[in-house]
Amino acid sequence: MNADALLAAYTHGPGRVVEPGASPRTAAPEGPRVPLTALRGRFGAALARLLTDVATPLRWEPWNQYNDHRAYPSARAAATVDLVLAGRWVLDPVRRALVGDGTPVVDGPVRIELVRRRDRLSPGYREFGDVLTELEVGHVAAALVEHAARLGLVARVSGLTVTVTFDGAPAPPRDQAPVTPRSSGVGPRGIAADPRPLPASVLDAVVEAVNHPPSGSPVRDDLRHRLAVRNVEGVADGWYAVAGGLRLVSPGPAVAGLRPVFGHPPGTIHVASMNLALVTTGDPAAAVASDGPDGYRALLRAAGAVAQHVSTAAAGAGAFCRPARSTDDGPLEAVVGAPASHSLLYLLLAGRSRGGTGFTYDLTPLETR
């Protein structure tokens, strides 16, 4: 089993073949539907708010190729994670309803299972689709933790299960912290960062998110992060270690060094214009030796969780954060000086959008605006 896990890990690395095509259409879950607004019990409304904020479309961008936006990113907007409540009700995110018999009565802790739906990605991704799905699981789990705290709830992640507890009364709508719209960059003509210097507050928010994730998140302490910095107010360009705080390890034009190893042309994503680039690596063999066959997948989920926290922090500081896995992994690992046993897990690109937030339809419920 461990050998199979490691074989998968190394198949996902340099030399992988990806031929993405159209994502297949998958049917919506069938059965009786219970609107989220109909959840009963002392905490029914709070759980409905949590599921709405995290897992349903929040805005629609008519100019965007992938225009269904939620609180977390998804490769090709395929939404490869289903949420199943208490083992009985599947969330239909578009209709904002639970599919299943009966109506949930929420008076105590609730278990939310995260079900992987790799089948929603194009078959052309081959086994690499598993990587994108596991990263998305990490994003969703971390988003549940973040938004639960905002609503006065507590969410803790264990494997593929998120347990939401209700200690005291949840925050009433008027007292809830607002949701900051996450952005992966405005890019109808290609994604690029504003050429003006980036405020140091954005860098500070990103470093804080890496080092102090919220309690209950599925992050791990065996991830390695290196941050490329370019054109940030009062901060020298270069590669930085972020563990425990920001520490310069290699001065110079770090972001520009990503151009030869980045998979998209400048007209799609102008990587050299970015102000920040966070590269996360990990040791699959060590993770499997420590945690068994699921260790490698847990490593990916942890990288996705960190990425979610960084994306949220960037949004709160007025910047976009674009996750990416279209890279030449081996050379990028070399660029950041990763140990020989490490594999690339994730790349995040951040900066300030050139054109604001773009034209969107806001789909959040009126009472939350």
N, C-alpha and C positions, 0 to 999 in steps of 0.2 A: 504493500500500500504506500509506504513512504517513497519507494522507488518510482511508483507511478506519479506521485505528486511532484517529485523532482523532475521527472521527464517532462511533465506539463510545463513546469516553470521554465526550463531551458528551451522548450519549443517556442515559448512566447518571446524569446529574446532575439538577438541578431539573426538575420536570415529568414525571419518569418515571412510568409506570403499572405498578403491581404488584398482582396479584390472586392471592395464594397460595391454593392449595387442597391437596388431599391429594397427598403425594408419590407418584409412580408406583412400583409394585413392579418391581424389576429382578431378573432371574434370577441366581443365584450362578454363578460360572464353572464350566464343565463340563470333565471330564477326570480323569485319575488324580490322586489327592491324596497328598501327602507331608506328614505331620505335621511341624510346626516342630521338634519334639523329635527328629526323625530326621535332621536335617541333619548331614552328616558333614564330616570334615576338622578341622584344628587349631582353626579358629575357628568351626565350625558352631554350637556351643552359644552362643557370644557373639552371633552374628548372630540366632539364634533368640530370644534374650533381648531384643535390640534391637527386633525386629519385634513381639514380643509386647507389650512395654512401650509402644510408640508407637501401633501401628495396630490393636490388637484391643480389644474391650470389657473394661474393667477393673472396672466395677461396674454394678449395675443398681438403679435407684431406682423402686420400684413405684408411688410416688405421683406421679411426674413425668410430664408429658405426653410428653416426649422422654427416655426413661429409659435409653438405651444411652450410657454415658459412656466416653470414651477419653482419651488424654493431650492431646487438642486439641479445640477446639470445632468444630461443624459445624452450619450452618444447618438447622434442623428435623431434626437428627440424620440427615441424608440420606447422609453419608459420600460426598462427591463426588470423592474422590481414590482411585484404585487404585494399589497398589504392585506393580511388576513387577520381579522379580529377574533380573539378567543377561539381560534380553530374552527370557526363556523361561518363567519361573514367575510366575503371578499369585497374589497373596496372597488367600486366603479368610479374612478376619479373624474371622468368627464361629466357624468350625471350627478356626482356628489351624493352617492347612495351606497349602501351596503347591500350585497346580494346574498340572500339566504333566508331561511324560514325564521319567523318570529322577529321581535324587536329587542335589541340589546337594552338591558337595564344596567346602568353603570353606577354602582354604589361602592365599588372597591377597586383594587388593582386590576389592570387590564393587560393582557398579553397580546402583542402585535407581532405576528410572524412575517418575516421578509422572505418572499418566495422569488427565486431567481427565474426570469423568463428570457433566457438566452435566445429563444426561438423568435423573438421580435427583432433581432438584428439580422441583417443580410447574411445568407450562408457564405458569402464571399469573405467574411471575416474569419471563417474557419475557427480553429481553436482559440485564436486571439479574441474572439467574441467573449470568451469566458473571463478574460482580463477586464474588459470594459464593463461587464456585468458585475463582477466583484467590486470594482471601484465604485460603481453606482450604488451597490448595497451599502458601502461605507458612507457615501454621501447621504443616503436616505436615513440611515441610522443616526448619523450625527445631526442631521436636520431635525429629527424628532427630539433629540436631546436638547438642542438649542431652543426650539420653539416651545417645548414643555416648560423650560425655565422661564421663558417670557410670559407664559400664561399662569405661572404660579403652581405648576405641576412638577413632578420629578420623573425622568425617564432614564432607565439604565439598560445598557446593551450587553447581551451575553450571546455570542455566536450570531445566529440569525433571528434572535428573539429580542424584542424591546419590551420591557415591562414598564408601564406607566402607573405611577402611584399618585394618590390624591391625599396629601397631608394638609388638613385644614380646608378652607374654602379657596377655590381658584380665583384669580384676579378677575374682577368684573371688567366688562369691555372698556369702560372709560379709563381704567387704570392699567390696561395692558400696554406694554411697550409696542410702538409701531413696528411693522414689518418693513425693513429696508429692502427695496427691490434689488435682487441679485442681477448682475449683468456680466455677460461673457464678452462684452464689447459690441459697439455698433458697427456693423460691417456690410451694408449693402454694396459697398465698393471696396471691400477689404477691411480687415481689422488692423488698426494702427493706433498707437498712443499719441496723445497731445504732445507736441514738441516742447512745450514749456516745462520747466523743472517741476518735478513731482514734490508736493509738500512732504516733509519728513514724517508728518503724522501718519501718512499711509504706510510707510516703512515700519514705523513703530507698531501700528496695529497688526501688521502681518507677523512680525516677530513675536508679539504678545500672543497671537492666536496659536502659533506653533508651540510656544513654551508653556502656555497655560490653557489647555483645552478644558471645556466644561466637564464637571464630574459626571460620570456615567457614559461618556463617549468611548467608542471602541478603539481609541488610539493605543499605540504601543511605544515602549521606550527603546526598541531596537531598530527604529527607522533612522536614517541619516539624511540630513537636509543641508543643501548648499544653496545660497541665495546670491544670484547675480544682481548687481545694483548699477544703474545708469542714470545720470542726470537727476539725482535726488538732492534737494536743497540741503547743503551743509554736510553731505556725505560723499566720500571719495568713491569713484567707480571701482569695481572689483568684485571678486568672489568672497563671500562671507560665510563663516559658520554661524548658526543661529542658536545652537543648544546653549541654554542658560543666558543668552544675550548675544548681541551682535559682535562678531570678532572678524576683522579683516584677515584673510589667509592668502590672498593673491591679488594685488592691486593691478589696475589696468582695465582695458575695454572688455569686460567679461560678457556682456550681452551680445556684442558683435560676434563673439566667438561661437554663438549658437547657430549662426546662419548656415554653416556647412553641414550641420547635423540635424537641421529642422526639415520636416517633410513637406511643408506647404510653401508655395512661392509667395513673394512679398505682396502680390496682388490679392492673395487670399488672407494671409496673416503676415504682417510685416514684423517679424520677430525682432529685427534689429532696432525697431523704434520703441520697444518695451522698456519700462523703467525698472521692473523687477522680474526675475525668473527664478522660481523655486524648483530645485531638482531634488526629488526624494528617491533614495535607493534603499535596498534592504538585502539581507542574506537569506535566500530561500532555504538552503541546506540547514542553517542554524535554526530557522523557524520550524522546519519539519522535525528536526531532531528534538526540539523543545516541546512542540505541541502536537506532534503526530501528523497524519496525512492532511489535516485541515490547516496546518501551519502556514503554508504558502498563501492559501486563499485568505486567511486571516491577516496576513501581511498586506495584501492588496486592499482589503477592507479598511485596515488602519490608515493606509495612505489616502484612501478616499475620504475617510473621516477628517484627517488633517486638512485636506483640500477644501472640504466643506467649511470648516472653521475659518480657514484663510479667506475663502470667497466671501463669507459673511462679514468678516472684519474689513476686507477691502471695500465692500459695498457701503458699510457704515462710515468709512472714511472718504467716500466719494470717488472710488476707483472701480474699474472692472477687473475681473479675474477670469482668465480663459484657460481651462484645463486642456491638456494636449497629450496624446501618446503617439503622434505621427513624428517619429524621430529615428535617427540611426543610433540605436541604443549603445552599442559598444563604444563608438567614438565619444558619445555624450558622457558615458560613465568615465571615460578617460579624462575628459575636459574637467570634470568636477573632482578628479582624484579619488574616485570610489575604490574601496578595497577590492581585490581581485574576486572575492567571493560574492560581491554584491551585484544585484541586477537593478536596472532602472524600473521604478514603480510608477512615477508620475512626474509630469512637468506642468507647472503653473506659470502663466504669463500675466502680468498685471501692469496697469497704467491708468491714465485718465483718458476717458473717451474724447475724441475730437469733436463729436457732434451731439453732446448731451446724451439723452436716453433714447432718442428716436421716437417715432410715432407709434403708440401702443394703445390697444383697448385694455382698460383695467377691468379685470374680471373678479376682483375681490368683492365680497358682500358689502353692501352699502353701510351696514352698521359698523364696519371696521375701518372705514376711511376717515 
